[in-house]
């Protein structure tokens, strides 16, 4: 439906944990007509990449934020005017009076996945002001300092500042009103500024304080070298995308948090191969669904988790939080090595094989077509990654925090193995074999526990019972 008045296009709220976005591409130019819900621009966050649809039908009259700019949720980035309206009409549209509220929603979380749309946040999600109140900054500046928007410290900026002992009032902000953004605090730390932060006045450091605290390994938030070398002949330089920065931060944080151990089991997939051959025609012709090996392995994994619940748990402080539901993350590689997304299928314990197959196909298609919402990449309790589709035969995957395990599915390879018949006689046979590699957090999961989980998973696959699914 055409609009009768100018409509502001704002950076959408893409879930409670996403508070700013980077404009990667405008799909329309100023003066072009656009219909409601037609893709208007592409944005990237530390969670997802996605297309933003137009909120109205009309003409793109003004673009206020250019490609490459990172802006807070709620910031006006464009104006759509009614059809036939002169361009000057939208020129004097004032900025929205909610700059502070938009600023307060900046960087509410760390990184892990990627994508969003212009749809409003769900009703159950707290608004920017509620988020700021519920998760106060670890280092709020003193009231009444007259510093404007810079006085606000978002949760993520505050967390990074606390981890590196940085006084945020010493950081030069480039955000609206001098507000310190995540990019500013990381640049300050990379430049060595964190080392110059004075100790609190009430606890002055002794004249000859030891330098050991400064010798700690770099924190995961630092994803760039402090003094990057200039490009040499034959080298090209391109900036990291928000998605790539998010992946780098999350992977480094996982290695710094969890005690990673990987165990590998060899599985004879003959029964699974036979079951797939029997079911794939029915799935395709009757349900229009292509059945791969992944849903069968995922279904067996979910059932095995029911017997070994700590594989579906979380270390939260000094407590073990066991989840009664299995929110299964499926790692999806983007084309051209442009990133990795781990969308989550919720409550998979209630899905049969057909339902799980449909869910995996749907979530992977949405990931590759930039249709995911940030909430689609949150809440996972166990993850499966499938590099075997590219021919890999062994891997040591990194756990997705705060989960405690990730299962790596490797290639199905036919090779000679020793098999034993019911009478105990050994022979050599060609069997379809697969390596399953489990990385787990040794803080919670012991080697024996992980091995027993994998033993039972292997048994389920090697004795696949179609009637059970």
C-alpha positions as CSV (number, residue, x, y, z in Angstrom):
1,X,0.0,0.0,0.0
2,X,1.4,3.4,-1.0
3,X,2.3,5.8,1.8
4,X,0.6,9.3,2.0
5,X,3.4,10.8,4.2
6,X,7.1,10.4,4.3
7,X,8.2,7.2,6.2
8,X,11.5,7.0,8.1
9,X,13.6,3.9,7.5
10,X,15.4,3.0,10.7
11,X,18.0,0.4,11.7
12,X,15.7,-2.4,12.9
13,X,15.8,-4.1,16.3
14,X,17.0,-7.5,15.4
15,X,16.7,-9.3,18.7
16,X,17.6,-8.3,22.2
17,X,21.3,-9.3,21.7
18,X,21.8,-7.2,18.6
19,X,22.0,-3.4,19.0
20,X,23.8,-2.1,15.9
21,X,24.2,-3.0,12.3
22,X,26.6,-2.2,9.4
23,X,25.1,-1.2,6.1
24,X,26.8,-3.4,3.5
25,X,24.8,-2.6,0.4
26,X,21.9,-0.4,-0.7
27,X,19.7,-2.3,-3.1
28,X,17.9,0.9,-4.3
29,X,19.2,4.3,-5.3
30,X,17.8,7.7,-4.4
31,X,14.8,8.4,-6.7
32,X,14.0,4.8,-7.3
33,X,10.5,3.5,-6.6
34,X,10.1,0.7,-4.1
35,X,7.2,-1.5,-2.9
36,X,6.5,-2.4,0.7
37,X,8.4,-5.5,1.8
38,X,10.7,-5.3,-1.3
39,X,14.4,-5.6,-0.2
40,X,15.8,-2.2,0.4
41,X,19.3,-2.8,1.7
42,X,21.6,-5.4,3.2
43,X,23.0,-5.2,6.7
44,X,25.5,-7.1,8.6
45,X,25.8,-7.6,12.4
46,X,28.0,-9.7,14.6
47,X,25.1,-12.2,14.6
48,X,23.8,-12.4,11.0
49,X,23.7,-10.9,7.5
50,X,20.3,-10.1,6.2
51,X,18.2,-8.1,3.8
52,X,16.0,-5.3,5.2
53,X,12.6,-4.9,3.5
54,X,11.1,-1.6,2.8
55,X,8.5,-0.5,5.4
56,X,6.3,1.3,2.8
57,X,5.6,1.8,-0.9
58,X,6.9,5.0,-2.5
59,X,10.2,6.5,-3.6
60,X,13.5,6.3,-1.9
61,X,14.0,10.0,-1.3
62,X,17.0,10.2,0.9
63,X,19.8,8.0,2.1
64,X,21.3,9.2,5.4
65,X,23.8,6.4,6.2
66,X,26.2,5.1,3.5
67,X,27.5,1.7,2.8
68,X,30.1,0.6,5.4
69,X,28.6,2.7,8.2
70,X,27.7,1.1,11.5
71,X,24.7,2.6,13.2
72,X,22.7,1.9,16.3
73,X,19.3,0.3,16.3
74,X,16.6,2.9,15.9
75,X,18.8,5.3,14.0
76,X,17.1,6.8,10.9
77,X,19.0,5.7,7.8
78,X,16.7,6.7,4.9
79,X,13.4,8.3,4.0
80,X,10.7,7.0,1.7
81,X,8.3,9.6,0.3
82,X,4.8,9.1,-1.1
83,X,4.6,8.3,-4.8
84,X,4.9,11.5,-6.8
85,X,6.1,13.7,-4.0
86,X,8.9,16.2,-4.8
87,X,12.3,15.3,-3.5
88,X,12.5,18.5,-1.3
89,X,9.6,17.4,0.9
90,X,11.6,14.9,2.8
91,X,14.7,17.1,3.1
92,X,13.5,18.8,6.3
93,X,12.3,15.7,8.1
94,X,13.8,16.0,11.6
95,X,15.9,13.4,13.2
96,X,13.9,11.2,15.6
97,X,14.1,12.3,19.2
98,X,15.2,8.9,20.3
99,X,18.9,9.1,19.8
100,X,19.6,8.3,23.4
101,X,17.2,5.3,23.4
102,X,18.9,4.0,20.2
103,X,22.3,4.5,21.7
104,X,21.2,2.5,24.8
105,X,20.6,-0.6,22.7
106,X,24.2,-0.7,21.3
107,X,26.2,-4.0,21.5
108,X,24.1,-6.0,24.0
109,X,26.1,-9.2,23.4
110,X,29.2,-10.9,21.9
111,X,29.4,-12.8,18.7
112,X,28.3,-16.2,17.4
113,X,26.2,-16.3,14.3
114,X,24.7,-13.9,11.6
115,X,21.3,-12.3,10.0
116,X,18.1,-10.2,10.6
117,X,15.1,-8.4,9.1
118,X,13.3,-5.2,9.5
119,X,10.5,-6.9,11.5
120,X,10.1,-5.4,15.1
121,X,11.4,-7.3,18.1
122,X,9.1,-9.9,19.6
123,X,6.8,-8.7,22.4
124,X,8.6,-10.8,25.0
125,X,11.9,-9.1,24.3
126,X,12.9,-6.1,26.5
127,X,13.2,-2.8,24.7
128,X,16.5,-0.9,24.6
129,X,15.8,1.0,27.8
130,X,14.8,-2.2,29.6
131,X,18.0,-4.0,28.4
132,X,20.2,-1.1,29.6
133,X,18.5,-1.2,33.0
134,X,18.6,-4.9,33.4
135,X,22.3,-5.2,32.4
136,X,24.0,-2.1,33.7
137,X,27.5,-1.2,32.6
138,X,30.3,-2.5,34.7
139,X,31.8,1.1,34.6
140,X,29.1,3.7,34.5
141,X,30.5,7.3,34.3
142,X,29.6,9.7,37.0
143,X,26.3,11.4,36.7
144,X,26.1,15.0,35.6
145,X,29.5,15.1,33.9
146,X,28.1,16.9,30.9
147,X,29.6,14.6,28.4
148,X,26.3,13.9,26.5
149,X,25.9,10.5,24.8
150,X,29.4,9.5,25.7
151,X,28.2,9.2,29.3
152,X,26.3,6.1,28.3
153,X,28.3,2.8,28.3
154,X,26.6,-0.1,26.6
155,X,26.8,-3.6,28.2
156,X,29.4,-5.0,25.7
157,X,31.5,-1.9,25.8
158,X,31.4,-2.0,29.6
159,X,32.3,-5.7,29.7
160,X,35.3,-5.2,27.4
161,X,36.4,-2.2,29.4
162,X,36.1,-4.2,32.7
163,X,38.1,-7.1,31.2
164,X,40.9,-4.8,30.1
165,X,40.8,-2.4,33.1
166,X,40.0,0.5,30.7
167,X,38.6,3.8,31.9
168,X,36.0,4.5,29.2
169,X,36.1,8.2,29.8
170,X,39.7,8.2,28.4
171,X,38.5,6.7,25.1
172,X,37.6,9.0,22.3
173,X,34.2,8.1,21.0
174,X,33.1,8.3,17.4
175,X,29.4,7.5,18.0
176,X,26.5,9.9,18.1
177,X,27.3,12.7,20.6
178,X,30.8,11.3,21.3
179,X,29.4,7.9,22.5
180,X,32.1,5.2,22.9
181,X,31.3,2.3,20.6
182,X,32.6,-1.3,20.6
183,X,34.9,-0.3,17.7
184,X,36.3,2.6,19.7
185,X,37.1,0.5,22.8
186,X,38.7,-2.3,20.7
187,X,40.8,0.3,18.8
188,X,41.9,1.9,22.1
189,X,42.9,-1.5,23.5
190,X,44.8,-2.5,20.3
191,X,46.7,0.8,20.4
192,X,48.0,-0.2,23.9
193,X,45.7,2.2,25.7
194,X,44.7,-0.4,28.2
195,X,48.1,-0.6,29.6
196,X,48.1,3.1,30.4
197,X,44.9,3.0,32.6
198,X,45.7,4.2,36.1
199,X,44.8,2.1,39.1
200,X,41.8,3.2,41.2
201,X,42.6,6.0,43.6
202,X,41.5,4.1,46.7
203,X,44.0,1.4,45.9
204,X,47.1,3.0,44.4
205,X,49.7,0.7,43.0
206,X,53.0,0.4,44.9
207,X,55.9,2.2,43.3
208,X,57.5,-1.1,42.1
209,X,54.3,-3.0,41.1
210,X,55.1,-6.2,39.3
211,X,54.4,-6.3,35.6
212,X,53.0,-9.8,35.5
213,X,49.3,-8.9,35.1
214,X,50.2,-7.1,31.8
215,X,51.8,-10.3,30.5
216,X,48.5,-12.3,30.3
217,X,47.5,-13.7,27.0
218,X,45.5,-11.3,24.8
219,X,41.8,-11.2,25.6
220,X,39.4,-12.6,22.9
221,X,37.9,-9.2,22.1
222,X,41.2,-8.2,20.4
223,X,40.9,-9.4,16.8
224,X,43.5,-7.2,15.2
225,X,47.2,-6.7,15.7
226,X,48.1,-3.6,17.6
227,X,50.4,-2.4,14.8
228,X,49.4,-4.0,11.6
229,X,52.1,-4.2,9.0
230,X,51.7,-2.2,5.8
231,X,50.7,-4.3,2.8
232,X,53.6,-5.5,0.7
233,X,53.8,-6.0,-3.1
234,X,51.4,-8.7,-4.2
235,X,49.2,-8.4,-1.1
236,X,45.7,-7.1,-1.0
237,X,43.9,-5.8,2.2
238,X,40.2,-6.0,2.9
239,X,38.5,-5.1,6.2
240,X,36.9,-7.9,8.3
241,X,33.2,-8.0,8.0
242,X,31.1,-7.8,11.3
243,X,30.4,-11.5,10.8
244,X,34.0,-12.4,10.5
245,X,34.9,-10.3,13.6
246,X,32.1,-12.0,15.5
247,X,33.4,-15.4,14.5
248,X,37.0,-14.5,15.5
249,X,35.9,-13.2,18.9
250,X,33.6,-16.1,19.7
251,X,36.1,-18.8,18.6
252,X,38.9,-17.2,20.6
253,X,36.7,-16.7,23.6
254,X,35.6,-20.4,23.5
255,X,39.2,-21.6,23.5
256,X,40.0,-19.3,26.4
257,X,36.9,-20.5,28.3
258,X,36.5,-24.3,27.8
259,X,39.0,-27.1,28.3
260,X,38.8,-28.6,24.8
261,X,39.2,-32.3,24.3
262,X,38.4,-34.3,21.2
263,X,37.6,-38.0,20.9
264,X,36.9,-39.8,17.6
265,X,34.8,-42.9,17.1
266,X,34.7,-45.0,13.9
267,X,31.2,-46.0,12.9
268,X,30.0,-48.7,10.4
269,X,27.1,-46.9,8.7
270,X,25.8,-49.9,6.7
271,X,22.4,-49.9,8.5
272,X,22.0,-46.2,8.1
273,X,22.9,-46.3,4.4
274,X,20.3,-49.0,3.9
275,X,17.7,-47.1,5.8
276,X,18.3,-43.9,3.8
277,X,18.1,-45.9,0.5
278,X,14.8,-47.2,1.6
279,X,13.4,-43.9,2.8
280,X,14.8,-41.3,0.4
281,X,12.3,-42.1,-2.5
282,X,9.4,-41.9,-0.1
283,X,10.6,-38.6,1.4
284,X,11.2,-37.1,-2.0
285,X,8.0,-38.3,-3.8
286,X,5.6,-38.1,-0.9
287,X,6.9,-35.2,1.0
288,X,9.1,-33.3,-1.4
289,X,12.1,-33.6,0.9
290,X,15.6,-34.7,0.1
291,X,16.9,-37.1,2.8
292,X,20.6,-36.9,3.5
293,X,22.6,-38.7,6.2
294,X,22.7,-35.6,8.5
295,X,19.1,-35.9,9.8
296,X,19.6,-39.6,10.6
297,X,22.8,-38.9,12.5
298,X,21.1,-35.9,14.2
299,X,18.1,-38.0,15.3
300,X,20.3,-40.7,16.8
301,X,22.4,-38.0,18.6
302,X,19.4,-36.3,20.1
303,X,18.1,-39.7,21.5
304,X,21.6,-40.4,22.9
305,X,21.7,-37.1,24.6
306,X,18.6,-38.2,26.6
307,X,20.8,-40.9,28.2
308,X,23.8,-38.6,28.8
309,X,22.3,-35.3,29.9
310,X,25.6,-33.5,30.7
311,X,26.3,-33.4,27.0
312,X,23.4,-30.9,26.8
313,X,24.4,-28.8,29.8
314,X,26.1,-25.5,30.5
315,X,28.8,-24.5,33.1
316,X,27.3,-21.4,34.7
317,X,29.7,-20.1,37.4
318,X,30.1,-22.9,39.9
319,X,26.8,-24.6,38.8
320,X,25.9,-27.2,36.2
321,X,22.8,-26.2,34.3
322,X,21.2,-29.2,32.5
323,X,18.7,-28.4,29.7
324,X,15.6,-30.6,29.5
325,X,15.2,-29.6,25.8
326,X,17.6,-30.1,22.9
327,X,18.1,-26.9,20.8
328,X,20.2,-28.3,18.0
329,X,22.7,-26.0,16.2
330,X,23.6,-26.9,12.6
331,X,26.7,-25.3,11.3
332,X,26.1,-23.8,7.8
333,X,29.1,-22.7,5.7
334,X,28.4,-19.7,3.4
335,X,29.5,-19.8,-0.2
336,X,33.0,-18.7,-1.0
337,X,34.2,-19.0,2.6
338,X,32.4,-15.8,3.5
339,X,31.5,-17.0,7.0
340,X,29.9,-19.7,9.1
341,X,26.5,-19.5,10.6
342,X,25.1,-21.9,13.3
343,X,21.3,-21.5,13.2
344,X,19.4,-23.4,15.9
345,X,16.4,-25.7,15.6
346,X,14.5,-25.5,18.9
347,X,13.1,-28.4,20.8
348,X,14.3,-31.1,18.5
349,X,13.5,-33.8,21.0
350,X,9.9,-33.6,19.9
351,X,10.6,-34.1,16.1
352,X,10.5,-37.3,14.2
353,X,12.9,-38.0,11.3
354,X,10.7,-36.3,8.7
355,X,10.2,-33.3,10.9
356,X,13.9,-33.0,11.7
357,X,14.8,-33.4,8.0
358,X,12.4,-30.6,7.0
359,X,13.7,-28.3,9.8
360,X,17.4,-28.8,8.8
361,X,16.6,-28.0,5.2
362,X,14.6,-25.0,6.0
363,X,17.1,-23.5,8.5
364,X,20.0,-24.1,6.1
365,X,18.1,-22.5,3.2
366,X,17.3,-19.4,5.3
367,X,20.9,-19.1,6.4
368,X,22.2,-19.1,2.9
369,X,19.6,-16.7,1.6
370,X,20.0,-14.2,4.4
371,X,16.6,-14.8,5.9
372,X,17.6,-15.6,9.4
373,X,16.7,-13.6,12.4
374,X,19.2,-13.1,15.3
375,X,17.0,-15.2,17.5
376,X,17.5,-18.1,15.0
377,X,21.2,-18.3,16.0
378,X,20.7,-18.2,19.8
379,X,19.8,-20.6,22.5
380,X,21.6,-23.7,21.1
381,X,22.4,-26.5,23.6
382,X,24.3,-28.9,21.3
383,X,25.9,-28.4,17.9
384,X,26.6,-30.6,14.9
385,X,29.0,-29.6,12.1
386,X,29.3,-31.5,8.9
387,X,32.6,-31.0,7.1
388,X,32.4,-34.5,5.8
389,X,30.2,-33.1,3.0
390,X,33.4,-31.6,1.6
391,X,35.4,-34.9,2.0
392,X,37.0,-34.3,5.4
393,X,37.8,-37.4,7.5
394,X,38.8,-36.0,10.8
395,X,38.4,-32.7,12.8
396,X,38.7,-31.0,16.2
397,X,35.8,-28.5,16.2
398,X,35.6,-25.6,18.6
399,X,32.7,-25.6,21.0
400,X,30.1,-23.0,20.6
401,X,29.8,-21.2,24.0
402,X,28.1,-21.7,26.4
403,X,27.6,-25.3,25.2
404,X,29.9,-28.1,26.4
405,X,30.0,-30.3,23.2
406,X,30.0,-30.2,19.4
407,X,29.8,-33.3,17.1
408,X,31.8,-33.3,13.9
409,X,30.4,-35.5,11.2
410,X,33.0,-36.6,8.7
411,X,32.9,-38.2,5.2
412,X,31.3,-41.5,4.5
413,X,34.1,-43.7,3.0
414,X,34.0,-47.3,1.8
415,X,37.0,-49.2,2.9
416,X,38.0,-52.7,4.0
417,X,37.5,-53.6,7.6
418,X,37.5,-56.8,9.7
419,X,33.9,-58.0,10.5
420,X,32.9,-60.8,12.8
421,X,29.8,-62.9,12.1
422,X,27.4,-64.4,14.7
423,X,29.6,-67.5,15.1
424,X,32.7,-65.4,15.9
425,X,34.4,-65.8,12.6
426,X,36.4,-62.9,11.2
427,X,36.6,-61.8,7.6
428,X,37.5,-58.7,5.6
429,X,34.6,-56.8,4.0
430,X,34.0,-53.5,2.3
431,X,31.9,-51.3,4.6
432,X,30.7,-47.7,4.5
433,X,32.7,-46.2,7.4
434,X,32.4,-42.7,9.0
435,X,34.4,-40.9,11.7
436,X,32.4,-39.0,14.3
437,X,34.6,-36.5,16.3
438,X,33.3,-35.1,19.6
439,X,34.9,-32.0,21.1
440,X,33.8,-31.5,24.7
441,X,34.5,-29.3,27.6
442,X,36.6,-31.2,30.1
443,X,35.6,-28.8,32.9
444,X,32.3,-30.7,33.0
445,X,32.5,-33.7,30.8
446,X,35.1,-36.4,31.7
447,X,36.7,-38.6,29.1
448,X,34.9,-41.7,30.2
449,X,31.5,-39.9,30.1
450,X,32.2,-38.6,26.5
451,X,33.4,-42.1,25.4
452,X,30.3,-43.7,26.8
453,X,28.1,-41.2,25.0
454,X,29.9,-41.8,21.7
455,X,29.7,-45.6,22.3
456,X,26.0,-45.4,22.6
457,X,25.6,-43.1,19.6
458,X,27.7,-45.6,17.6
459,X,25.5,-48.4,18.7
460,X,22.3,-46.6,17.7
461,X,23.7,-45.9,14.2
462,X,25.1,-49.4,13.7
463,X,21.9,-51.1,14.8
464,X,19.6,-48.5,13.2
465,X,15.9,-49.4,13.8
466,X,13.6,-47.8,11.3
467,X,10.6,-48.6,13.4
468,X,11.9,-46.3,16.2
469,X,11.7,-43.3,13.9
